[in-house]
Amino acid sequence: MVQDSSLVLTALVKRYGDTVAVAGIDLKIPSASYCCLLGPSGCGKTSTLRMIAGHETVSSGEILLGGKYITRSAPADRGTAMMFQSYALFPHLSVLDNVAFSWKMRGRSEAERHKRARELLDLVSMGALAQRLPSQLSGGQQQRVALARALMTEPRVLLLDEPLSALDPFLRVQMRAELKRWQQELGFTFVHVTHSQEEAMALADQVVVMNNARIEQAGSPREVFNAPRSEFVARFMGAHNVIDSPAGPIAVRADRLALHRTPVPDAREVAVRAVEYQGTCVLVKVSPVAGGAETFWTASVPDAVFDAGPLAPGETVYASWPARDAHALVA
Ligand SMILES: Nc1ncnc2c1ncn2[C@@H]1O[C@H](COP(=O)(O)OP(=O)(O)OP(=O)(O)O)[C@@H](O)[C@H]1O
């Protein structure tokens, strides 16, 4: 039977003296799903993760794993394992012994622990390097070992704190795909802290956008990207314009903002301010003529469309968007 690895956070609060790091959040993370906690520095992501792990006490509120309260359980008794930003491998132990370490602490025999460690090293494609020392591995390889070591404790929930931030951009994209594959193969819950919206969109079943110790919005990457609820989410997810309309602020995706040379109904007159070539598209930055020079909107124009009618800074054009692509934002 597959174990229930769902997580529920209710009215969870973390205070450090006068600082409120997490201000009473409610969140349900379904069993066997990939959840990304996303937000700017200091918004409370790591504090949330550390409370789930039991590395930080909860000021108030509750945490349930698989329907059982774990709020006050010892870290080792929770069914969670944490993979850290720095991989924190023991430098003097081989890869195999690093992975087997937690079973040594539990008094399991060498044959038993090495057998399981080898299985996990094979899972993360590191079986061939089992006898190396951590210093003889690349960053991506060290990360695989750190993952195998976390899995050795047989968690139901794996907690990952910025696991890709130390890798170069090429490796980051490769390891991202592997994390997703491992999560699907293992079939348990991953909670991954990141400040990269691109990473969260690529990985998550559920993206949880945090700001100022609270959850601004939680949903699938498509829901959060296509229908941001607040100005903060629209700006943080990027590729959106926040536009004042008579009914209040709206978000319009940059690729849904159309530019016309002649007026069309409901269009706003705008001045082209800058043109940035991006390869597959061209970003055209415009300012509404009636809106002040410090307001900028961006239209993302496919390169072939732009090439058919190039625009240059200083030109005046007309910006419009389909009504269905205007998402009302809460203030
Ligand atoms: N041990 C601590 N003592 C006092 N304040 C803390 C402590 N840990 C975190 N904080 C504060 O709590 C708030 C949330 O911090 P947290 O580390 O959870 O944010 P974060 O979103 O993970 O940020 P980052 O992306 O920079 O890691 C911040 O204002 C931070 O300064």
The ligand as a Gaussian input file, in Angstrom:
#p B3LYP/6-31G(d) Opt

LIG

0 1
 N       17.158000      32.540000      13.476000
 C       16.573000      33.702000      13.201000
 N       16.541000      34.707000      14.106000
 C       15.912000      35.876000      13.837000
 N       15.285000      36.147000      12.675000
 C       15.292000      35.193000      11.720000
 C       15.937000      33.926000      11.927000
 N       15.761000      33.175000      10.803000
 C       15.062000      33.936000       9.933000
 N       14.771000      35.147000      10.485000
 C       13.993000      36.238000       9.854000
 O       12.737000      35.718000       9.490000
 C       12.326000      36.214000       8.213000
 C       12.080000      35.042000       7.253000
 O       13.303000      34.364000       7.018000
 P       13.408000      33.052000       6.113000
 O       14.801000      32.570000       6.187000
 O       12.320000      32.120000       6.485000
 O       13.092000      33.657000       4.684000
 P       13.363000      33.054000       3.226000
 O       12.148000      33.399000       2.437000
 O       13.713000      31.616000       3.313000
 O       14.602000      33.908000       2.737000
 P       15.902000      33.478000       1.857000
 O       15.364000      33.225000       0.472000
 O       16.758000      34.696000       1.934000
 O       16.486000      32.263000       2.501000
 C       13.427000      37.161000       7.770000
 O       13.050000      38.462000       8.116000
 C       14.629000      36.710000       8.562000
 O       15.520000      37.776000       8.789000

